Amino acid sequence: MAVTQAGQPVVAVQGLTKTFKDFWMRTRARAVDGVSFEVRPGEIFGLLGPNGSGKSTTIKIVLGLLHQTGGRVAVFGRPPSDVGIKKRIGYLPEESYLYPFLNARETLDYYGKLFRLGADVRRRRTDELLEMVGLGGAQYRPVREYSKGMQRRLGIAQALINDPDLLILDEPTTGLDPLGTRQVKDLILELGRRRKTIILSSHLLADVEDTVDRMVILYGGKVREEGTCESLLTASDRTVIETEALDEGTIARIDQLIRASTGGRASISRVSKPRQRLEDKFVAIVEAAAAARAATSGAGQGGQTAGFLRADAAPQGQELLRSLSADAPDGAPALGAPAAVTQPTNAGPDRTLLQDLAEPSGAGVGGARGARDAGGAEGSGGGNGGTNGAGEDASAAGVDRGLLGSLLGGERKDDDRNAGGAGGGGEGGGGSERRP
């Protein structure tokens, strides 16, 4: 995996140009014209501009979905076509392209498999993301039944399933209600606290103003302005003073003081009472309805940011093992290390057990003890009857004497040969009549 070195930009674009041509190779449009910028690690970077200014084209070139006509692009220090960097990137396109026959859980599980996440990780992240985007109550409905806003919420969840180092959001609030818009902005700020690098493309200036650290403004495929929100938006020719509510007399005296202090060059130009933002009013109404448990078949209010995306998330995997190992008492084995294995002593086979298995159970001549007694009788002249009785019992039990004899180290074979020799001395033909 490519690792970004300290001080190296996550995304570097130099003199980027993209020209679209027709069948006869004639230039139809120059979508991007000499664009240059850098996105630093842990930065929330904004791409602003009206429709057709080259924002989406630039993003697709950064992702390797389009090839530039000219200029250079590097992502994590590698070219955009490098497949190895793809697993570190999350992407929400301008339009949510989702499989309509899958439900929300199946969709997130599918994208998790593309990133080769384990089953437990996929299940846990799917639960957290669906709760975060407010689709927990609609997670088993097919995506084709979702509204545009609900599909957008699911698209945001799939862009986060791999916990990316670089998150690219192309018009993320398109189709979202004000509640979802605020939630996306809160999510972006939360990821910024985790030092995630985010590229946010939008033409909704209020969304960008509330979240980004630095931005470029495009028009006609060219960079027109670049800088931080503070440097680009601060007005140096005016001063705003905010106080508690004042009566008319107090305001008049303040105006006289300003005129006297500036020699009449400045005065109070406007007095107004602050008005609540419509977004704040809308969110308050929806939150009140949700608190009253009002029924809805659409997207819910949404929960907290998914646990694995929060800045205070507990360490997982190898990081957790290392932290637990560091707290282990002296002499205790480290977690994750292979345990010491005690080699068993080679005590050999249990001969008594194998002998009992070799002989059928029972009493009399067919029993284990009787069979050994009969074997002893062979040596004193009763080999014919003794050997036949023991052989019939062994055959009935279906015991492989050769296998058990080999496990006994050949001792049984020696006993059988000795017994056979003794039987041959007593009967003359007893050795030839023994059954294997």
N, C-alpha and C positions, 0 to 999 in steps of 0.2 A: 504494500500500500504506500502510495506517495505521501510523504509527510512535508507539510509546509514549514520551511525554515523560518527562524525568527527574523522578522522584518520583511520577509518576502510577501508580496500581495497574494491574496487568494485568487483574484482575477485581475489580469493585466491586459488591457486593450490598447493597441497602438496603431493609429492611422487606419482604422477599420473602414473598409469600403465594401458595399454590396450592391451590385447592379443586376437587375432582372432584365433578361433579353427575350425576344420573341423567337419564333422558329427560324427566321432568317438572320438570327444573331444581331438584330438591331436593338439598341438600348430602349427599353420601354420605361424603366423607372430606376433612379438611383436612390434606393431606400436608405442607405447609410453612406455618409460621405465624410471620411477622415475623422472618425470619432476616436477619441483617446480618453481613457480614465483608468483608475485603479481602485480596487476594493480591498481594503485591509482586513486582517483577521479580527473577528469579533465586532465588525462594523455593520450597522444597518444602513444600507446604501439605497438611495432613491433614484429611479429613472423616470423623469417627468417629461411630459410633452402631450400635445393634442393628438387626436387620432391620425395615424399615418405619418408620425414623426420618426419612425424607425425603432421604437422601443422593443416590440416583439421580435423584429428581425434580428436585432442585436442579441437578445436573449437566446434565440435559436442558434445563432452562431456560437455563442459561449457554450451551449449544450452539445454542440457538434451535430445538430440536426440540419444545419445549412453550412455550406462551405463559402467562406468569404472570397470576394473578388480580389481584394488587396488588403494589406495590413497584417498585423500579427495579433494572436490571441493566446493566452496561457491561463490554465486553470490548475491550481495547486502546483504550478511550475511545469505542467505538462501540456501538450496540445489537446484541444477539446476532443479529438478523435480517440484518445487513449481510453480504452475500456476500463482500466483499473481504477480510474477516478470516479466512475459512475456510481459506485456504491456509497460514496461520500456526499452525494448530491440528492436533494429532494426538489421536485419540480411540480408546480401547479400551473398548468397551461391556462391560456385565456378562456378557452372553452373546456368544460369538463367532459372528457371522452371516457365514458365508463360503459361496462358491459351491461346492457339492460336486463338480461335474464338472471344476473346474480343479485343477491341481496347484499346489504352493507357488510355483514360479517364475512361472507364469501369473498367480497371484493378486497377487503383489507388482508384476509388470509392469503389470497392470490398474490398480492403485491409483496407481502412478507416472504412468500416462498421465492419470489424473484430475487430477493436479497439474501436468500439462504438462511433465514432466521429459523431457529428451532421452534418446535411446536408449542412448547410452554411459553416462549417469548412472544410468539405471534398471538397466542390466546390472551396473554396478559395485556399486551399493547392494544389489541383490538378492543378489549373491554374498556380500557382507559380512554382511548381515542373516541369511541362512540359516545361515552358519557360526556367527554369534553365538548364535542360538537353538537350535543343535544339530539342524537339519533338513537339513543338507547331504546326508546319505545317503538321505533320503526325499523329496527335492525334486521328483521326477517321479511320485510316487504321487498319485492323486486325493485331494482333501481328505476325501471321504466315507470313506476308509479310515483316516483319522487317529483316534487316541484323543482324548478331551477335552483332555488335557494338551497333546498335539501341536497341536491346533487353537488352544489358548490361546497357545502359543508363536508360531504363525503370526500370530495377531491382534496380538501385541505388535510383531512385525516390520512389519506393515502400518501400525501407528500411528506408526512412526518413519520411514517411507519418504521423507517430505517434509522431514525434519530440522526438526521444528516448534519454534516459539518457546514455545508453550504446549502441554504434554502433559497430557491428562486420562486418568487410569487408574481405571476403576471395577472394584473387586475384581480386581486384576491377577493375584493368585496363586491364584485359584480353579481347582481342577483340576490345579495344578502339583505335582510331587513336590518334596521338600525341596531338591534340587539346583537345579531351576528357580526355586524361591522365592528362594534365595540369589542366583542370577544376576540376577533382577529387581531385588532390593534393591541389588546392586552397580551395575547399570545406572542406577538412579535416582540413586545417589550420584555416578556419573560425569557424568551430565547436569547435576546440581547444580553440579559444578565448572565446567561450561561456561556457567554462569549461565542455564540453561534454567529456565523457570517450570513447576512440576509441581503438579497437584492429584491427590492420592491419596485415593481413597475405599475404606475397608475396615472390616470388623468384626473383623479379626485384629489385635489390639493389638500383638503382637510385631513384625509387619511394619512398622507405622507408627512404633513407638517407635524402631526402628533407623535410620530414614531421614528423618523430617520435621523441619523447623525450627520450625514452629508448627502448631497444630491447633485445631479447634473440635469439641466433642462435642455431638451432637444426640440428642434424645429427644422423641418425640411431635411432631416437626416444629419444635421450638424449640431454640435454642442454650442449653445448660446450662453449659458451661465453654469458655473460650478462653484460649490462651496458648502458651508454649513448653514443650517437654518438661521442661526444667529447672525451670521455675516450677510446673508442674502435678504433677510426680512426685517432687520432692525432699521427703523426710520430715525435718522439723526436730526431731523428738523422739527420734531415734536416731542413733548413730554406729557406723560399720562400720570395723574395723581389720583389714587383711589382712596376714599375715606368712607366713614359711616355716613348715613343720611344727614344732609345739612339743610338748614332753612335758607330762605332767599336773602335775608340780611347778612348772614355769614358769607354766602357766596359773593355778595356785592363787595363786602370788605376785603375778601381775598383778591378779587379782581382789581380793586383800587391799589392794594399792596403790590401786585404784579406790575401794574402800570407805573407806579412810582419807582419801583426798583429797576425797571428797564428803560425808563425815560419815555414811556409810551410806545415802545417798539413791540411789546407783547401784551396780550390780554387773554382772558378766558374766551376761547372760541366756541366751546360747546359744553353744555351741561346735560347729562342724561342719567337716567336710572338704569342700572343693569337689568337685562332681561334674561330669563332662563333659556338655555339652548333647547331647541326642539328635540334634539337627540336625547338629552337628559330627561325631558318630560316623557318621551316615548318609552324609554327604558324603565322609568319609574312605574308607568302604567302596566307594562308587561310583567314586571317583577311582582307588583301587587296582585295581578291575576294569577300568577303562578303560585304565590303564597297562599291564595285562597283555593288552590287545587282545581282551577277551572279546567274542564276537559278540552283537549285539542288532539286532532289526528295528524298534525304537522310536526315540525321540528320543535323540540322542547327548548327550555331556557338554556340548557347546557350547564356543565359542571365546571369544576376547577381544571386547570391545566393538567394534562396527563402526567402521572408521577415521574415517568422516565424523562420527561421534558423539562421538569422544574429545576431551578438552580440549586434547591436544597434536596435534590433527589439522593436517596441512599446509594452508596456504591454497590455495584453488581458484578457478578462474574469473578474474574481474577482479582479485581480491585478489592472486593469483599474478602476473598480468601487471604490476600496479603494483609489487610487490616486486622483480621482475626488472628492470623499467625503472629503478628507483631505483639498482640496482647497475651499470647499463650505463655504459661509459666516455663521457667527454665527446665530444660530436659524433655519437654513435651515435643512430640513430632510436629512439624509444620503441616498445616492443612493443605491438602492438594498433593503432598509428597507421598510417594509409594510407601506403604507400611512394610516394616521388616517381616520377612517370611521365615518361620522356623522350619528348617528342613526335617522331615520325619526320618527317624532311624530305620534302616533297612533290617527289620526284624525277621523277614522271611514269612512264608505262609504259616497259618495256624494248622499244624499237622493233625491235631486231634479233631478239629472241626472238619477238615477235608476227609479224614478217615470215616467220620460219622456220615458225611454226605455220600461217600463211596459205597457204603453198605446200606441196604434197605432197612427201614425201621421195622420193629416187630419183636416177637419172642420166639424161642425154640430154635430149630435148625435154620430158619430163614432170617432170624434177627441178626443185628450187628455182632453181638457177642457170640451167637450161635454159629454165624458164618466163620468167625475166627477159630472157634472150637473145632468146627468141621475141618477147617484147613489143617489144624493140628492133628486131627485123626487120620489125615492122608498119610502122614509119615509113619503111622503105626499099623498100616494095612487097611484102613477104611477109606482109602482115597477115592474109590469109585463112587460110593454113596455121598461122601462129603463134598467132593468137587461138583458133582451133578446138582446137589441141592443149592449150593452157593451160587453156581452159574445161573440156574433158573431164576433165583431171586433177583440177581443183578440185571438179567435180561428184562425181567418184568418191570424193573424200575427205570430202565432206559438210561442208565448212567454211563457216561463215556469214561471208562476206566483209563484209557490211554491219556486223556487230558488231565484227569486228576492225578494220575501217576507222574506225569511230567511236572505238575505243580508241587508234588511231594519230593521232587528232586531225585526221582528214580528209585526211591526206597521201596515203593510198592512193587515195582517191576522186579526188583531183586527178591522180595519176599515171594512173589508168585513163581519166579523161576526156581527158588529153593523148594517151595512147596511142591512144584511140579516134579522136581527130581526125586523128592521123597516119595511121592505117589508112584512114580515109575518103579522105585525099588520095591514097593509093597505089592503092586498089582501087575507090574510088567507093562501094561498098556495104559495106565492111568494118565501119564503125561500127555499122550496124544488125544485123550478124550476131553481135556480142559477147553472150555469155551473162552474166547477172548473177552 
